[in-house]
């Protein structure tokens, strides 16, 4: 059978002999919406378990809208104008509204990036600022010891509205909901404490029930009540396919449910060989980004199997801390042990990669130097067909095969 997957900005073909009965795992077709803005307005007009936003807010109140930063695909330029329309119906003035871009532990943004995210009209109407993890107010402590330290303009607001997109997250289960607060507008210490939970049972993509990371995130509400959320799920072209608004939990769960209906793919059992592409640029620009696809695809490969990953990684490891952890520790066991002993943001991704490597071998088809790939305990290849043939030769003529063309969005589950 012939296949082709995205590699950086091009498609690369390969074939798998019919005797392996390869199965391609693709997201389902997204239903069409009238327009992105119309879908967001529909959700705002029909909030889940809350009054409409225009019935919640009052003129003169200081209102903060938390939005995603430039590292996330959330289309804030679609969402924010619709939210401002709704606030306008309540008589809220622009000077009482602040858009806060939740940086988490990411870098500060340029004014041009803020303008692009908010859209020119919103950027010109209301104050748009980055969160600052060094300017936080301590509001309490979660049951597991996570400090609730919130960016002061958010902590001091009369009303808090959260926006963002919902996608699978490799240890929080899903993005969206209260994740806009923790880690979005939290201190580094708080983020680090929350993320430590990633090594506990239940912290994996697509899981909310008993997920210690998500439970910690949502407990923050007890210290910082949130009034309203607007979450969207995106199609493969990063366009809004579904929107949910209202209660911070119930609206978020509706968006998660929609995401599952499109991107969670049921499999009968894990395969001997899984061939996965991130979906190409920018998800394969470096190993730090490609790790998400590797983590999703781990659910489709059996213990002792082989994962063939097509990811250009032209920019190498992609994170100084991530790269340092790979260089400093020789084996997956070393990285897992180290993250238990001294958790570090950035290092946590090397530990997540190591957990996959405990399950299966990874053949990385890449533009990275062989020495960098080998140091990360993967086998380097520079031709996809060669890597596929090597995997099938090792696993034998009866090896079962899954092909995952869009690893960043597809979540295989038994």
Secondary structure, DSSP 8 states (H G I E B T S, - for coil): -EEEEEETTEEEEEE--GGG--EE---------S-HHHHHHHHHHT-BSS--HHHH--TT--EEEEEE-TTS---HHHHHHHHHHHHHHTT--GGGEEEEEE-TTS----HHHHHHHH-HHHHHHSEEEE--TTSEEEEEE-TTS-EEEEEHHHHT-SEEEEEEE--EETTTEESSGGGGTTTTTB-HHHHHHHHGGGGSTT-STT--TT-HHHHHHHHGGGTS---EEEEEEE-TTS-EEEEEEESTTHHHHHHHHHHHHHHEEE-SS-EEEEEEE--STTTTSSHHHHHHHHHHHGGGEEEEEEEEEE---TTTT--HHHHHHHHH-SSHHHHHHHHHHS--TTHHHHHHHHHHHTTSEEEEESSS-HHHHHHTT-EEES-HHHHHHHHHHHH-TT--EEEES-TTT-EEE-
